[in-house]
Amino acid sequence: MKNEKTEELTILTKRKSFWVRLREEKYLQIMAIIGVIWMLIFNYAPMYGILIAFKKNYKITTALFSMNFLKSEWAAMGGFQHFINFFKDDEFFNIITNTLGISIIKLFINFPLPIVFALMLNEVRSAKFKKAIQTISYMPHFLSWVVLGGILTTWLGQTGLLNELLINIGAIKEGVPFLAYPKYFWGIVIISDLWKELGWSAIIYLAAISGIDQEMYEAARVDGASRWKQIWSITLPSIAPTVTIMFILAVGGLMNSNFDQIFVLYNPLNAPRSNTIDIYTYTTAMRSMRYSYASAIGLFKSVIAFFMLFVANQITKKLNDTSLF
């Protein structure tokens, strides 16, 4: 009986403390509720539209007048006709190659470089110089790809800044319209993405580094450890969980090739190397008006992305016991 009463008192105390804490944090809770509502409206409610991928030929006008797109006829092959058509599409392998090619190269180059940049900034002793470098490296992030796309189009034009520099140093004799050649496209995308996001991506690693106990560095210096030894033995192991989480998210986003960036740099001449799954989905839906087919492609991409995220999560969980779930 005493044990039961004790458990009841414990439960009542927890409930009371919960409501007391909720009352004390009411303004924070209101802010959180707004975020939850936003997520429900814009992230979860639209998932109802996934059913469009299994419809034969969804039309916006039909749905508007009927107020129910479920009335549309289901696609053949048990609703999977659009998926089968996509796998048989002549552009399928080219689209997947472009998407994964760009994303994997970004993963191997653009993922580790912000970590290296953060480690280098952490070693800078001059506060003014450090702030100046941080400010310069962060600035491109706050410019939209529409603006940067216009800048890059001008710089990479036949009479642009890059051609002027190459001609002046004798590397080339006449200007080259870089965005007109498919072979240059992947390099342009990867370098421009690094230029835009290097400083901003390093912020989270700098925050992780700032949370490391400074006594560990003091003890290492007493033992005669060099800066490189301190980075290798203290800094990197301490930020490893953060790096792991960011790596899992990066792997989960391999099917996303940064639509905004590629869309502003895309043109019919570089299409063989710029036609990614996002671009193909956009052109299919907005230009060809094949909404069901485009929805099927988008759903296929999401399923593959989830599978990649799950696999990366399980691997990192076994390797260093760090995971998202």
N, C-alpha and C positions, 0 to 999 in steps of 0.2 A: 504493500500500500504506500509506504513511504517513497519507494522508488517511482511509483506512478505519479504521486503528488509532485515530486521533485521534477520529473519530466514535464508535467503540465505547467509548473511555475517557470521552467526554462523556456518553454514554447511561448508562454504569455509575455515573458520578458523580451524575447526576441521580436515578437510582434509589436510590442510597445516601442521598443527601440527603433524598429523599422519605420513606424509612423512618425515617431519623434524626429528621426533623421530626415524623413521625407519632408516634414514641415520646415525643418531648419534649412534644407537645401531646395526649397520650393522654386527659387529663381533658376537654379541650375537644372532642375527637373523640367521646368517649362521649356528651357532652351533645348534639352534633350528630346522632349516630346515633339517639338517643331521639326527636329531632324528626323525623327522616326516617321512622322506623318509625311514629310517630303519623300523619304525613301519608299514608303508604302505606295504613294501616288505615282512616282516616276520610275521606280525599279520593279515593284511587284505587281501592281495593277496591270501594266502593259503586257505582262506574261500571258494574260488571257488571249492576246493576239497571236500566240504561237500556233494556235489552231489554223491560222491562215495558211501555214506551210503545208497542211494536209488537204486544202481545198483545191478543186480542179482549176478554177480560173477566177480568183477573187477580184471583184471590182469595187472601187470606193463608192461609186454612184449607187450600186445595188445595195450596199450596206447602209448607206445614208437614208435611202428611201424606205428600206425594210426595217431599219434600226436594229438589225440582228444579222451579223455576217454568218451565223451558223446555218442560215437558210441556203447558203451557197452549196453547190454540189461538191461531194467529196471526190478527191482525186482517185485515179485508178491504182491498182496494185495495193489495195488496202490503205490508200492515202499516201503511199511512199513514192508515187510516180515522179514527183519533182526531184527527189533525192537521187533516184535512179538516172534521171535525165542529166543531172549535174555530173554524176560520175562518168557518164558516157560523153559528156561535152568535149569537143576537140580542145578547148582551152583549159580543161581541168588540171592537167599536169603542169602546164605553164603557170597557171594561177597559184597552185600550191607551191611550186618551186620558187616563184617570186616572193610569196608571203613568208615561207619558212627560211628562204635564203637571206632575205633582208633581216628578219628577226633573229636568226641564229648568229649572224655576223655581229649584230648589235649586242647580243648577249655576251659574246666572247670579247668584244672590244669596248663597247660603251658601258657595260656593266662594271668591269673592274677598274676602269680609269677614274671614276669619281671616288673610289676607295683610295686609290693611290694619291689623288689630288687632295683628299681630306687628310691623309697622313703627312703629306708635304706641308700643307697649311699649318698643321698642328706643330710642326717643327720650326716654323718661323717665329723668331723671337721679337722682332720689331712689330709692335701693335699697329702702328700707322700703316706700315707696308702690308701687313696681313689684312687689314680692313679694306685697303685699296684693291688688293687682289680679289677679295671676296666680292666687293661691290661690282667690279668689272666682270667677274665670271657669272654673277647672278643676273645681270641686266638683260641678256638676251631672252631669258625665260619669260620675262614680263611682256615680251612682244609676241603677238599672235603669229601663227604660221601664214596668215594672209599678208601681213606686213613683211615678214621674213621671206616669204615666197617671192614677193615683188623685188626685194633687195637681191635675192639670189638670182632671179631671172635676169636682172640688169647686170650683175657682176659676171654671170656666166655667158652672157650674150657674145656675139662675134666681135663686138667693139667694146666689150665690158672691161671691168677692172682687171680680172684675172688674165685675160688675153693681152692686155697692155703690159702687165708685169712680165708675162712669159716672152712676149716679143722683145721687150727691153733687155732681158737677160740673155736673149739669143736661144731660148729653148724651142721656140717655134718661129716660123717665118710669116705666117698669116693667122688671123683669128679663127678660132674653132667654136662653133655654136654647141657647147657641151650638152645642153639639154635636148639637142636634136639627135644625139647618138645614144642608143640603148646601153652600150658598153660602159658608159660613164655614170649611168643613173644610180646604181647601187652605191658607188663611192660617194656621190654627191649627197645622197640621203643619209648615209651613215655619218659622214663628216659634219654635215649641217645639224644633225640631231645632237651630236656630241658638243658642238659649239653652243647650241641653245641650252642644253640641259646639264652640262658638266658641273657648273657651280651649284646649281639648285639641287642636283642629286647628291652632292657631297654634304649637304646640310645635315641629313639624318645621321651620317657617319661622324661628322664633327660633334653632334649632340651626344652620340654614344661614347666618343672618345673623352668628352668633357666629364662624363660620369664615372670615369675610372678613378679609383682611389690613388691619390698622388703619393701616398706613402710607399706604394709599390715601386714607383720610379725612384724615390729617394733611397730605398733599400738597394735597388739595382745599381744606382750610381755609387753607393758606398762599396758595393762588391766589385766596382770597376767595369760595369757593363757599358759598352758604347751605345750611342744613339740607335744605331742599327739593331743592336742586340735587344735594346729596350722595346723597339717597335716589334721585333719578331717574337719576343718572349712574353711581352705584357700587352701591348696595344692590340695586336691582331687577335690573340686568343680572347681578349676582353670584349671585342666587338664582333666576334664570330657569330653569336646568336642573331644579332641585327643583320649581318651580311646574309646569313642563312634565310631569314624571313624574306628579305628583299629578293634573294635568288629564287625562292619558291614563287613569289609573285611575278617575277620576270619570266620564269618558265611558263606560268599560267597565261601570260600575255603574248606568247609566241605567235598565236594566230592573229594578233592585232598588230598590223604593220604601220600604225600611226596614220590614220586616214587623212587627217588635216594636212600633214606634211606632204604626203604623196599626191594628194588631190591638187594642191597648188603648183606642184612641179610636173604633174602629168601632162602629156600631150600625145597626139597620135603617133609622132615619130619615135618616142621612147616607150611606147606601149608594150612592146615585147618584154621589157624588163620592169615596167612599172604597173602592169595590170595585176594587182594583188586581189585577194578575195574581197576586201572591203570596197575597192574601186569597182570590181565586177558586180558586187551586190548593188551598189549605188546606181550604176548605169543600167542594170537589169530592171530595177524598180522604177527609177525616175525617168529614164529615157524610153525603155521598152514597155513600161507599164505592166510588167509581169510580176505582180506583187506576191503571188503564191510561190512562184519559183524563187524569188529573192528571199522570201521568209524562210524557205527550206534551206537555202545556202547559209543564211545567218544562223539558223538553228544547228546546222551541221558544224559550223565554226565554234559555236558555244559548247557543244558536246565534246568536241576534240580538245578545246581549251580546258574544260573541267577535268578531262581525263589526264592531261598533262600536269595540271595543278595537283591532282590526287597522287600521281606517280612521284612527282618531285617531293611532295610532302612526306610520302612514305619512305623514300630513299634517305632524305635528310634526318628523319626521325630515327632510322636505324644507324646512320653514320655518326651523328653527334647529339642525338636525343633532343633535337629542336624541330618544332613543327608548328603549323598553323592550327591543326586539329588532330 
